[in-house]
Amino acid sequence: MIFLFRHDWNRLAKLYCTKEAPPQNFYRMQSGSVGLVHYKGTLNIGITSEGIYLSIFFLFRFGLTPLLIPWSAIRKIEPANQLFFERFRLYLIGLIFDF
């Protein structure tokens, strides 16, 4: 189960791992999906001029490193709203990321 939890995140980390501190425009405890794994209330999302910063709330991180996905790696962003929640879907390198 832990392998499945980490698989797609680690695929992204091979390309987009970052040591940078979270940006000022940073939203904690959000929900989103990376591949088949849904991070409900544990996803931290930041927007920078370089790209999208992602990390997992520290209690649930399990060694998952923060990511900074550059804008150039994002092929498409589209709305993916559900009922009363505004969501977006990002397409990049064979993965779909919803938040």
Residue pairs with C-beta under 8 A, 6 or more apart in sequence:
2 62
4 36
4 37
5 37
5 62
6 62
6 63
6 64
7 35
7 37
8 34
8 35
8 36
8 37
8 95
9 34
9 35
9 37
9 56
9 64
9 67
10 64
11 35
11 95
12 34
12 67
12 69
12 93
12 95
13 64
13 65
13 67
15 73
15 93
16 51
16 67
16 68
16 69
16 70
16 73
17 65
17 66
17 67
18 53
18 65
18 66
18 67
18 68
19 66
20 53
20 66
20 68
22 44
22 46
22 53
22 55
22 66
23 46
23 47
23 48
23 53
25 46
25 47
25 48
26 44
26 45
26 46
26 53
27 44
27 45
27 46
28 44
28 57
29 41
29 42
29 43
29 44
29 57
30 41
30 43
30 44
30 45
30 99
31 38
31 39
31 40
31 41
31 42
31 43
31 99
32 38
32 39
32 43
32 45
32 97
32 98
32 99
33 39
33 96
33 97
33 98
33 99
34 95
34 97
35 95
35 96
39 56
39 60
41 57
42 56
42 57
42 60
43 54
43 55
43 56
43 57
43 99
44 53
44 54
44 55
44 56
44 57
45 52
45 53
45 54
45 99
46 52
46 53
46 54
47 53
48 68
50 68
50 70
50 71
51 68
51 69
51 70
51 71
51 72
51 73
51 74
52 67
52 68
52 69
52 71
52 74
52 90
53 66
53 67
53 68
54 66
54 67
54 68
54 69
55 61
55 64
55 66
55 67
56 62
56 64
69 90
69 92
73 92
73 93
74 90
74 91
74 92
75 91
75 92
76 90
76 91
77 88
77 89
77 90
77 91
78 88
78 89
78 91
79 86
79 87
79 88
79 89
80 87
80 88
80 89
80 98
81 87
87 98
87 99
88 98
88 99
89 96
89 97
89 98
90 96
90 97
90 98
90 99
91 97
